[in-house]
Amino acid sequence: MAGTWLLTFTIIVSILAVVMAYYAKKYSINEMRNVLNFRAHGLLVFGLGFILHTLGDFLSQVYGGPIEIILESIAHFIIMGSFVFFYLAAQSAVEGSRGLWFK
């Protein structure tokens, strides 16, 4: 029962985070558009990885340990891929702020 609630809560929070990230991207200023774009894509990939990770815990009760290990291993690679988007967002933020640095 707790696994069902955890999976449901994970899906709801992931969807809310992705929707709010894309909503923030829609109303961004030009200097922040790339940062918010990378961040929104990163949150989408991270949310999918986190849902898959939690799904592995949920399905382990029915199918056993091997399916849990397989799904969680795939989810770890997906989550690692989301950090590429977060890195690009940070790099874009630094590049966008270069004009504001002291000279």
DSSP file (Angstrom, degrees, kcal/mol; ACC not computed):
  #  RESIDUE AA STRUCTURE BP1 BP2  ACC     N-H-->O    O-->H-N    N-H-->O    O-->H-N    TCO  KAPPA ALPHA  PHI   PSI    X-CA   Y-CA   Z-CA
    1    1 A M     >        0   0    0      0, 0.0     4,-1.8     0, 0.0     5,-0.2   0.000 360.0 360.0 360.0 -41.2    0.0    0.0    0.0
    2    2 A A  H  >  +     0   0    0      1,-0.2     4,-2.5     2,-0.2     5,-0.2   0.861 360.0  56.3 -66.5 -33.7    2.8    2.4    0.8
    3    3 A G  H  > S+     0   0    0      2,-0.2     4,-2.4     1,-0.2    -1,-0.2   0.876 105.3  51.5 -64.8 -36.9    4.5    1.7   -2.5
    4    4 A T  H  > S+     0   0    0      2,-0.2     4,-2.4     1,-0.2    -1,-0.2   0.915 111.9  46.2 -65.3 -43.3    1.3    2.7   -4.3
    5    5 A W  H  X S+     0   0    0     -4,-1.8     4,-2.8     2,-0.2     5,-0.2   0.904 112.7  50.3 -66.0 -40.6    1.1    6.0   -2.5
    6    6 A L  H  X S+     0   0    0     -4,-2.5     4,-2.3     2,-0.2    -2,-0.2   0.917 112.1  46.5 -64.6 -42.6    4.8    6.6   -3.0
    7    7 A L  H  X S+     0   0    0     -4,-2.4     4,-2.2     2,-0.2    -2,-0.2   0.920 114.3  47.9 -65.1 -43.5    4.5    6.0   -6.8
    8    8 A T  H  X S+     0   0    0     -4,-2.4     4,-2.3     1,-0.2    -2,-0.2   0.922 113.1  47.8 -62.4 -44.9    1.4    8.1   -7.1
    9    9 A F  H  X S+     0   0    0     -4,-2.8     4,-2.6     1,-0.2     5,-0.2   0.890 110.7  52.2 -64.1 -39.6    3.0   11.0   -5.1
   10   10 A T  H  X S+     0   0    0     -4,-2.3     4,-2.2    -5,-0.2    -1,-0.2   0.911 110.5  47.6 -62.8 -43.2    6.2   10.7   -7.2
   11   11 A I  H  X S+     0   0    0     -4,-2.2     4,-2.3     2,-0.2    -2,-0.2   0.922 113.4  47.7 -64.4 -43.9    4.2   11.0  -10.5
   12   12 A I  H  X S+     0   0    0     -4,-2.3     4,-2.4     2,-0.2    -2,-0.2   0.933 113.9  45.8 -64.6 -46.6    2.2   13.9   -9.2
   13   13 A V  H  X S+     0   0    0     -4,-2.6     4,-2.4     1,-0.2    -1,-0.2   0.891 113.0  50.7 -65.7 -38.9    5.2   15.9   -8.0
   14   14 A S  H  X S+     0   0    0     -4,-2.2     4,-2.3    -5,-0.2    -1,-0.2   0.925 111.2  47.6 -64.3 -43.9    7.2   15.2  -11.2
   15   15 A I  H  X S+     0   0    0     -4,-2.3     4,-2.6     1,-0.2     5,-0.2   0.921 112.5  49.3 -63.3 -43.5    4.3   16.4  -13.3
   16   16 A L  H  X S+     0   0    0     -4,-2.4     4,-2.5     1,-0.2     5,-0.2   0.909 111.2  49.5 -62.6 -41.8    3.9   19.5  -11.3
   17   17 A A  H  X S+     0   0    0     -4,-2.4     4,-2.0     2,-0.2    -1,-0.2   0.913 113.5  45.7 -64.0 -42.3    7.6   20.3  -11.4
   18   18 A V  H  X S+     0   0    0     -4,-2.3     4,-2.4     2,-0.2     5,-0.2   0.909 112.9  49.8 -68.7 -41.7    7.7   19.9  -15.2
   19   19 A V  H  X S+     0   0    0     -4,-2.6     4,-2.1     1,-0.2    -2,-0.2   0.922 112.7  46.9 -63.5 -43.5    4.6   21.9  -15.8
   20   20 A M  H  X S+     0   0    0     -4,-2.5     4,-2.3    -5,-0.2    -1,-0.2   0.865 111.0  52.7 -67.3 -34.7    5.9   24.8  -13.6
   21   21 A A  H  X S+     0   0    0     -4,-2.0     4,-1.7     2,-0.2    -2,-0.2   0.921 112.4  43.7 -66.6 -42.7    9.3   24.7  -15.3
   22   22 A Y  H  X S+     0   0    0     -4,-2.4     4,-1.4     2,-0.2    -2,-0.2   0.835 112.4  53.7 -71.2 -30.5    7.7   24.9  -18.8
   23   23 A Y  H  X S+     0   0    0     -4,-2.1     4,-1.0    -5,-0.2    -2,-0.2   0.898 108.7  49.1 -67.4 -40.2    5.3   27.6  -17.5
   24   24 A A  H  < S+     0   0    0     -4,-2.3     3,-0.3     1,-0.2    -2,-0.2   0.863 108.4  54.4 -66.0 -35.1    8.3   29.7  -16.2
   25   25 A K  H >< S+     0   0    0     -4,-1.7     3,-1.2     1,-0.2    -1,-0.2   0.852 101.9  58.7 -65.7 -33.9   10.0   29.2  -19.6
   26   26 A K  H 3< S+     0   0    0     -4,-1.4    -1,-0.2     1,-0.3    -2,-0.2   0.847 112.9  37.1 -65.0 -34.8    7.0   30.7  -21.3
   27   27 A Y  T 3< S+     0   0    0     -4,-1.0    -1,-0.3    -3,-0.3    -2,-0.2  -0.092  91.3 127.4-110.1  33.7    7.2   34.0  -19.4
   28   28 A S    <   -     0   0    0     -3,-1.2     2,-0.2     1,-0.1    -3,-0.1  -0.462  60.5-113.0 -89.3 161.8   11.0   34.3  -19.3
   29   29 A I    >>  -     0   0    0     -2,-0.1     3,-1.0     1,-0.1     4,-0.6  -0.523  36.6-104.5 -84.4 162.6   13.1   37.3  -20.3
   30   30 A N  G >4 S+     0   0    0      1,-0.3     3,-0.8     2,-0.2     4,-0.4   0.840 117.7  56.7 -60.6 -36.5   15.4   36.9  -23.3
   31   31 A E  G 34 S+     0   0    0      1,-0.2     4,-0.3     2,-0.1    -1,-0.3   0.783 114.1  39.5 -67.4 -25.7   18.6   36.6  -21.2
   32   32 A M  G <> S+     0   0    0     -3,-1.0     4,-2.6     1,-0.1     5,-0.3   0.403  86.5  98.0-103.5   1.3   17.2   33.7  -19.2
   33   33 A R  H <X S+     0   0    0     -3,-0.8     4,-1.9    -4,-0.6    -1,-0.1   0.906  86.5  44.4 -60.4 -45.0   15.4   31.8  -22.0
   34   34 A N  H  > S+     0   0    0     -4,-0.4     4,-2.5     2,-0.2     5,-0.2   0.898 113.1  51.7 -67.2 -39.5   18.2   29.3  -22.6
   35   35 A V  H  > S+     0   0    0     -4,-0.3     4,-2.3     1,-0.2    -2,-0.2   0.944 113.6  43.2 -61.7 -48.3   18.8   28.7  -18.9
   36   36 A L  H  X S+     0   0    0     -4,-2.6     4,-2.3     2,-0.2    -1,-0.2   0.821 111.6  55.5 -69.4 -30.1   15.1   28.0  -18.3
   37   37 A N  H  X S+     0   0    0     -4,-1.9     4,-2.2    -5,-0.3    -2,-0.2   0.945 111.2  42.8 -65.7 -48.6   14.9   25.8  -21.5
   38   38 A F  H  X S+     0   0    0     -4,-2.5     4,-2.5     1,-0.2    -2,-0.2   0.894 114.9  51.4 -63.8 -39.0   17.7   23.6  -20.3
   39   39 A R  H  X S+     0   0    0     -4,-2.3     4,-2.5    -5,-0.2    -2,-0.2   0.905 109.2  49.6 -66.1 -40.3   16.3   23.4  -16.8
   40   40 A A  H  X S+     0   0    0     -4,-2.3     4,-1.9     2,-0.2    -1,-0.2   0.914 113.3  46.1 -64.5 -42.7   12.8   22.5  -18.0
   41   41 A H  H  X S+     0   0    0     -4,-2.2     4,-2.3     2,-0.2    -2,-0.2   0.899 112.2  51.9 -66.3 -39.2   14.3   19.7  -20.2
   42   42 A G  H  X S+     0   0    0     -4,-2.5     4,-2.7     1,-0.2    -2,-0.2   0.897 109.3  49.1 -63.0 -41.2   16.5   18.5  -17.3
   43   43 A L  H  X S+     0   0    0     -4,-2.5     4,-2.6     2,-0.2    -1,-0.2   0.861 109.4  53.1 -67.2 -34.7   13.5   18.4  -15.0
   44   44 A L  H  X S+     0   0    0     -4,-1.9     4,-2.0     2,-0.2    -2,-0.2   0.947 113.7  41.4 -63.9 -48.0   11.5   16.4  -17.5
   45   45 A V  H  X S+     0   0    0     -4,-2.3     4,-2.2     2,-0.2    -2,-0.2   0.902 115.9  50.6 -66.9 -41.0   14.3   13.8  -17.9
   46   46 A F  H  X S+     0   0    0     -4,-2.7     4,-2.5     1,-0.2    -2,-0.2   0.907 109.8  50.6 -63.1 -42.3   14.9   13.8  -14.2
   47   47 A G  H  X S+     0   0    0     -4,-2.6     4,-2.4     2,-0.2    -1,-0.2   0.904 110.2  49.5 -62.9 -41.9   11.2   13.3  -13.4
   48   48 A L  H  X S+     0   0    0     -4,-2.0     4,-2.2     1,-0.2    -1,-0.2   0.908 112.6  47.9 -63.9 -41.0   11.0   10.4  -15.9
   49   49 A G  H  X S+     0   0    0     -4,-2.2     4,-2.2     2,-0.2    -2,-0.2   0.895 112.1  48.8 -65.2 -40.1   14.1    8.8  -14.3
   50   50 A F  H  X S+     0   0    0     -4,-2.5     4,-2.3     2,-0.2    -2,-0.2   0.879 110.9  50.2 -69.5 -37.1   12.7    9.2  -10.8
   51   51 A I  H  X S+     0   0    0     -4,-2.4     4,-2.4     2,-0.2    -2,-0.2   0.916 111.7  48.5 -64.9 -42.4    9.4    7.8  -11.8
   52   52 A L  H  X S+     0   0    0     -4,-2.2     4,-1.7     2,-0.2    -2,-0.2   0.883 110.3  52.3 -64.8 -37.7   11.1    4.8  -13.3
   53   53 A H  H  X S+     0   0    0     -4,-2.2     4,-1.3     2,-0.2    -2,-0.2   0.929 112.6  43.8 -63.2 -45.7   13.2    4.3  -10.2
   54   54 A T  H  X S+     0   0    0     -4,-2.3     4,-2.2     1,-0.2    -2,-0.2   0.845 108.6  58.5 -69.4 -33.4   10.1    4.3   -8.0
   55   55 A L  H  X S+     0   0    0     -4,-2.4     4,-2.9     1,-0.2    -1,-0.2   0.858 101.3  56.7 -63.0 -34.9    8.4    2.0  -10.4
   56   56 A G  H  X S+     0   0    0     -4,-1.7     4,-1.1     2,-0.2    -1,-0.2   0.907 108.1  46.5 -61.3 -42.5   11.2   -0.5   -9.9
   57   57 A D  H  X S+     0   0    0     -4,-1.3     4,-0.5     2,-0.2    -2,-0.2   0.897 113.9  49.3 -64.5 -39.6   10.5   -0.4   -6.1
   58   58 A F  H >< S+     0   0    0     -4,-2.2     3,-0.8     1,-0.2     4,-0.4   0.914 112.8  45.1 -66.9 -44.1    6.8   -0.8   -6.8
   59   59 A L  H >X S+     0   0    0     -4,-2.9     4,-3.0     1,-0.2     3,-0.6   0.652  95.5  76.7 -77.7 -14.5    7.1   -3.7   -9.2
   60   60 A S  H 3X S+     0   0    0     -4,-1.1     4,-1.1     1,-0.2    -1,-0.2   0.787  87.9  60.5 -66.6 -24.7    9.6   -5.6   -7.0
   61   61 A Q  H << S+     0   0    0     -3,-0.8    -1,-0.2    -4,-0.5    -2,-0.2   0.835 117.5  28.9 -68.9 -31.6    6.8   -6.6   -4.7
   62   62 A V  H <4 S+     0   0    0     -3,-0.6    -2,-0.2    -4,-0.4    -1,-0.1   0.881 133.5  27.7 -94.5 -47.2    5.1   -8.5   -7.6
   63   63 A Y  H  < S-     0   0    0     -4,-3.0     4,-0.2     1,-0.3    -3,-0.2   0.525 104.5-122.5-100.4  -8.0    8.0   -9.6   -9.9
   64   64 A G     X  -     0   0    0     -4,-1.1     4,-0.9    -5,-0.5     3,-0.3  -0.363  42.9 -46.7  96.7-176.8   10.9   -9.9   -7.4
   65   65 A G  H  > S+     0   0    0      1,-0.2     4,-2.3     2,-0.2     5,-0.2   0.818 119.5  64.3 -67.6 -36.9   14.3   -8.3   -7.0
   66   66 A P  H  > S+     0   0    0      0, 0.0     4,-2.3     0, 0.0    -1,-0.2   0.892 102.7  49.1 -61.3 -38.1   15.7   -8.7  -10.6
   67   67 A I  H  > S+     0   0    0     -3,-0.3     4,-2.5    -4,-0.2     5,-0.3   0.865 110.0  53.4 -67.6 -32.9   13.1   -6.4  -12.1
   68   68 A E  H  X S+     0   0    0     -4,-0.9     4,-2.5    -3,-0.2     5,-0.2   0.936 110.2  46.0 -64.9 -45.8   13.9   -3.8   -9.4
   69   69 A I  H  X S+     0   0    0     -4,-2.3     4,-2.0     2,-0.2    -2,-0.2   0.900 113.9  49.0 -64.5 -41.1   17.6   -3.9  -10.1
   70   70 A I  H  X S+     0   0    0     -4,-2.3     4,-2.1    -5,-0.2    -2,-0.2   0.955 114.9  42.9 -64.3 -50.8   17.1   -3.6  -13.9
   71   71 A L  H  X S+     0   0    0     -4,-2.5     4,-2.5     1,-0.2    -2,-0.2   0.895 115.0  49.4 -65.5 -39.8   14.6   -0.7  -13.7
   72   72 A E  H  X S+     0   0    0     -4,-2.5     4,-2.0    -5,-0.3    -1,-0.2   0.856 109.3  52.3 -69.9 -32.7   16.7    1.2  -11.1
   73   73 A S  H  X S+     0   0    0     -4,-2.0     4,-1.5    -5,-0.2    -2,-0.2   0.923 111.7  45.8 -66.4 -43.1   19.9    0.7  -13.1
   74   74 A I  H  X S+     0   0    0     -4,-2.1     4,-2.0     1,-0.2    -2,-0.2   0.908 111.5  53.5 -62.8 -41.3   18.2    2.2  -16.2
   75   75 A A  H  X S+     0   0    0     -4,-2.5     4,-2.8     1,-0.2    -2,-0.2   0.862 103.7  56.1 -63.6 -35.6   16.7    5.0  -14.1
   76   76 A H  H  X S+     0   0    0     -4,-2.0     4,-2.2     1,-0.2    -1,-0.2   0.886 107.6  48.3 -65.1 -37.3   20.2    5.9  -12.8
   77   77 A F  H  X S+     0   0    0     -4,-1.5     4,-1.9     2,-0.2    -1,-0.2   0.889 112.1  49.5 -67.9 -38.1   21.5    6.3  -16.3
   78   78 A I  H  X S+     0   0    0     -4,-2.0     4,-1.5     2,-0.2    -2,-0.2   0.923 111.7  48.2 -65.4 -43.6   18.4    8.5  -17.2
   79   79 A I  H  X S+     0   0    0     -4,-2.8     4,-1.1     1,-0.2    -2,-0.2   0.891 109.5  53.1 -64.4 -39.2   19.0   10.6  -14.1
   80   80 A M  H  X S+     0   0    0     -4,-2.2     4,-0.6     1,-0.2     3,-0.4   0.883 106.6  53.7 -62.2 -37.6   22.7   11.0  -14.9
   81   81 A G  H >X S+     0   0    0     -4,-1.9     4,-0.9     1,-0.2     3,-0.8   0.830 101.4  59.1 -65.1 -31.6   21.6   12.2  -18.4
   82   82 A S  H 3X S+     0   0    0     -4,-1.5     4,-1.8     1,-0.2     3,-0.3   0.821  95.6  63.2 -67.3 -28.9   19.4   14.8  -16.8
   83   83 A F  H 3X S+     0   0    0     -4,-1.1     4,-2.2    -3,-0.4    -1,-0.2   0.753  93.5  62.8 -68.0 -21.7   22.5   16.3  -15.1
   84   84 A V  H <X S+     0   0    0     -3,-0.8     4,-2.4    -4,-0.6    -1,-0.2   0.920 104.5  46.9 -64.5 -43.1   23.8   17.1  -18.5
   85   85 A F  H  X S+     0   0    0     -4,-0.9     4,-2.1    -3,-0.3    -2,-0.2   0.894 111.4  50.9 -64.7 -39.2   20.9   19.4  -19.0
   86   86 A F  H  X S+     0   0    0     -4,-1.8     4,-2.1     2,-0.2    -1,-0.2   0.877 109.9  50.6 -66.8 -36.0   21.5   20.9  -15.6
   87   87 A Y  H  X S+     0   0    0     -4,-2.2     4,-2.7     2,-0.2    -2,-0.2   0.921 110.3  49.3 -64.1 -44.2   25.1   21.5  -16.4
   88   88 A L  H  X S+     0   0    0     -4,-2.4     4,-2.3     1,-0.2    -2,-0.2   0.863 109.4  52.8 -64.3 -34.8   24.2   23.2  -19.7
   89   89 A A  H  X S+     0   0    0     -4,-2.1     4,-2.0     2,-0.2    -1,-0.2   0.920 111.1  46.0 -65.5 -42.8   21.7   25.4  -17.8
   90   90 A A  H  X S+     0   0    0     -4,-2.1     4,-2.1     2,-0.2    -2,-0.2   0.908 113.4  49.2 -65.6 -41.6   24.5   26.4  -15.4
   91   91 A Q  H  X S+     0   0    0     -4,-2.7     4,-2.3     1,-0.2    -2,-0.2   0.891 111.1  49.9 -65.0 -39.0   26.9   27.1  -18.2
   92   92 A S  H  X S+     0   0    0     -4,-2.3     4,-2.3     2,-0.2    -1,-0.2   0.861 108.5  53.2 -67.9 -35.1   24.3   29.1  -20.1
   93   93 A A  H  X S+     0   0    0     -4,-2.0     4,-1.2     2,-0.2    -2,-0.2   0.901 110.0  47.4 -66.0 -40.4   23.6   31.2  -16.9
   94   94 A V  H  < S+     0   0    0     -4,-2.1     4,-0.4     2,-0.2     3,-0.3   0.923 113.1  48.3 -66.3 -43.6   27.3   32.0  -16.6
   95   95 A E  H >< S+     0   0    0     -4,-2.3     3,-0.9     1,-0.2     4,-0.3   0.878 110.6  51.9 -64.3 -37.0   27.6   32.9  -20.3
   96   96 A G  H 3< S+     0   0    0     -4,-2.3     3,-0.4     1,-0.2    -1,-0.2   0.749 108.8  50.7 -71.0 -23.3   24.5   35.1  -20.0
   97   97 A S  T >< S+     0   0    0     -4,-1.2     3,-1.6    -3,-0.3     4,-0.4   0.440  80.1  96.4 -94.9   1.0   25.8   37.0  -17.0
   98   98 A R  G X  S+     0   0    0     -3,-0.9     3,-1.1    -4,-0.4    -1,-0.2   0.846  79.2  58.4 -59.8 -33.4   29.2   37.8  -18.6
   99   99 A G  G 3  S+     0   0    0     -3,-0.4    -1,-0.3    -4,-0.3    -2,-0.1   0.675 104.0  52.9 -70.3 -15.1   28.0   41.2  -19.6
  100  100 A L  G <  S+     0   0    0     -3,-1.6    -1,-0.2    -4,-0.1    -2,-0.2   0.459  84.5 111.4 -98.1  -2.6   27.2   42.1  -16.0
  101  101 A W  S <  S-     0   0    0     -3,-1.1     2,-0.2    -4,-0.4    -3,-0.0  -0.310  76.7-101.1 -71.4 154.8   30.7   41.2  -14.6
  102  102 A F              0   0    0      1,-0.1    -1,-0.1    -2,-0.0    -2,-0.1  -0.500 360.0 360.0 -73.7 144.8   33.0   43.9  -13.3
  103  103 A K              0   0    0     -2,-0.2    -1,-0.1     0, 0.0    -2,-0.0   0.378 360.0 360.0-115.1 360.0   35.7   45.0  -15.7
